[in-house]
Amino acid sequence: MKTIKVGLVGFGTIGTGVAKLLLLQKERISKRTGCDVQLVRIADLDTTRDRGLKLPEGMLTADYHDILNDPEISIVVQLIGGTGVERTVMLEMINAGKNIVTANKALLATYGEEIFTAARAKGVSVAFEAAVGGGIPIIAAMGESLAANEIESIHAILNGTCNFILSNMEENGSDYAPTLKEAQRLGFAEANPAMDVEGSDTAQKLSILSHIAFGIHLDWKDIPKVGIETVSGIDFRYAKLLGYSIKLLAIANRVRGVAGSPDKLELSVCPTLVKKGSPIAAVSGAYNAVSVIGDAVETSFYYGKGAGEMPTASAVVADVMDTVVGRTKITFETLNLWNREKESGENVVLAKASEVKGRYYLRVVVEDRAGVISEVTAVLANAGISISSCVQDECDEASGVPLIIMTHETTEGAVLGAIEEMKQMACVKSEPVRMRIYG
Amino acid sequence: MKTIKVGLVGFGTIGTGVAKLLLLQKERISKRTGCDVQLVRIADLDTTRDRGLKLPEGMLTADYHDILNDPEISIVVQLIGGTGVERTVMLEMINAGKNIVTANKALLATYGEEIFTAARAKGVSVAFEAAVGGGIPIIAAMGESLAANEIESIHAILNGTCNFILSNMEENGSDYAPTLKEAQRLGFAEANPAMDVEGSDTAQKLSILSHIAFGIHLDWKDIPKVGIETVSGIDFRYAKLLGYSIKLLAIANRVRGVAGSPDKLELSVCPTLVKKGSPIAAVSGAYNAVSVIGDAVETSFYYGKGAGEMPTASAVVADVMDTVVGRTKITFETLNLWNREKESGENVVLAKASEVKGRYYLRVVVEDRAGVISEVTAVLANAGISISSCVQDECDEASGVPLIIMTHETTEGAVLGAIEEMKQMACVKSEPVRMRIYG
């Protein structure tokens, strides 16, 4: 039986889960790979904290060079987050000829091209199933199982923190601020929740999925995003009334080119009204889900734990096993990701706001006086936006009364233009809140 | 660019979808495999029917030997259903050194061992993503993406015909017979629907999934099954009242061995009350879905079109592409399925009915007279079965009145014993209907 030696950089929550599987389920993994897969070294700056797992003497080191410089280690599981020193470590490991398994979406979303180019030059592979959707095998689905398809769209819940907060707001009729505080208390949101609640984490994951599905090259920061801090209890009340739930969706939508011009891609991260009864509307709590439409497979849907020690470790160790048996090498070479010279994708480009079609939900807090509805809706009419329903809420706040508007299909550009115009109006008391409508 | 020649046996619905993808999306497939994948021959007894696809001159033949004897064809897509001549064709193709891609679940469920042994001997691979769940990549998930897990359970909707009928009964409050007739009229059920509605098709698919997930060797006919023809409108009425939907579920449940004895496996196909709000309860119409619990990944859920021309072709062509690039060969060798000598699985065995635990729903049609409830429930009490709710329906039929009973957790053996006893009672007017309760 061939021996494969594995090193692990980053001994946090997921790292601990990976170590548990590789050490405690060694027999299972050997049986299923036909190889003796040995975790031989773990590097983490914190070598003293108790992770609830007894390691063999000398396995844990504070210096990742102990892994880098061990020529017998052929696979490195890179689980430190961030894009600073993590980038250096990743490139050093690649240049030392290590095959990489990682869960670091920020690093791939930011430096994918540099990392993949280095790996190709060195003849090693990079696997990253755990970078998007935790235990959901969405990278394998997108890159392999759906390979016969042209992908039409992706609608996904990719951030468990946001989904936990929104689900709780919906269930308890509560507002954003106290729900975030509760999520922090329960460990579902970080002390500084900005990356999650502002949609950056979701945008990074969406940029990775979109690169695989559509071959698009872009900086994840170019994906338009709206965070969940704009969502209020009032929105859930109206959404419910109209048969919708509210989710922070990552959206990728193919915009067909007209008259022979190439297809473009709508990408956005935005709180979205999702029709109840659809599978994605039923996703509550810290779960993730991805709904993909392909031209052959039609709708397919994937759901599971998007984070957490063991679910994410499940994806990481599957990648280790794939790397051991040689599947990763093939996938890495055929998918040929982040390679501008020789793409396997399609190189679509981002659609402009004026090319993005959809229905929108608007909440505009207005002055409580005669004529206001007429003034606000006139802005929409002038922008060519047709209204499907409009309610002025009774709730009596000092700041004004909320006007809830659902539009018929229009363009993102028209809606953004109308919002800009409303912001200039004296009767509009705060920045209008917009959401997408899906389903 | 390397050329790979593909032959297709069976030019029915799915075969047409496969031919469409291989011929019309040739560029897409070449780009993503790095090979020139050429469909060169299609064999079908019917060479005249219009399938809505123009084939190059001479591609279609009535004689599969034209594929068998072409040494340049290295991949054969085998899409004829059944287990008679299909078995011969499959073995001949394997012995001629062809790599196989198939959607024939009956053949694998019945002759898996013979086929896989022949393929191993010849050094070729057999891929069968399309055999279970149509366009849902559940074979890849089970065999690759969840490979780090010990699977705890599978709960799946694997037959679109049954799910279509049950969904329609639920929606329209209709009974089984007229709904089946309507499904046949719409093309969702075959003229002879036995394989579908009696659960055989589901049992075949479950036996394949269970072999991958648990390494169990069994004849699919040994899986206990109850068909959907026993489900009536009354059942849906009560299920709804109690917050459940009714689905024909394929169930595989690991029964933990006590005191060091090996684990066993509960397998069954049975109409099941599924708690509303769970993803699987939301699966309606001709869709399929699989919910898998693994010890690391926890709950994961897959959903999509379980049949139909293009969704199934999506899975078939993904298998062709995996075979072209070499992933299938690796998976075939490492999974090592249907190999009694050297298993990668665990070789669990089927649990006895007395070892299978669960909650049950019973509908017993009884005589409308004093004392009947007491007599029937006494049978359950004597079997040690505790009742969680019991309703005698008001509906006044000549045949008797239905008594609806939900049990607390008990064993399948106890329930089957109680049903046998009830069948002997004069006050029980027809065979009691039993369903599982899930969630």
Interface residues (C-beta under 8 A of the other chain):
Chain A: G17 L21 Q25 R28 I29 K31 R32 T33 G34 E129 G135 I136 P137 A140 A141 E144 S145 L146 A147 A148 N149 E150 G277 S278 P279 A282 V283 G294 D295 A296 V297 E298 T299 S300 F301 Y302 Y303 G304 K305 G308 M310 P311 A313 S314 A315 V317 A318 V320 M321 D322 V325 G326 R327 I330 T331 E333 T334 L335 S344
Chain B: G17 L21 Q25 R28 I29 K31 R32 T33 G34 E129 G135 I136 P137 A140 A141 E144 S145 L146 A147 A148 N149 E150 G277 S278 P279 A282 V283 G294 D295 A296 V297 E298 T299 S300 F301 Y302 Y303 G304 K305 G308 M310 P311 A313 S314 A315 V317 A318 M321 D322 V325 G326 R327 I330 T331 E333 T334 L335 S344
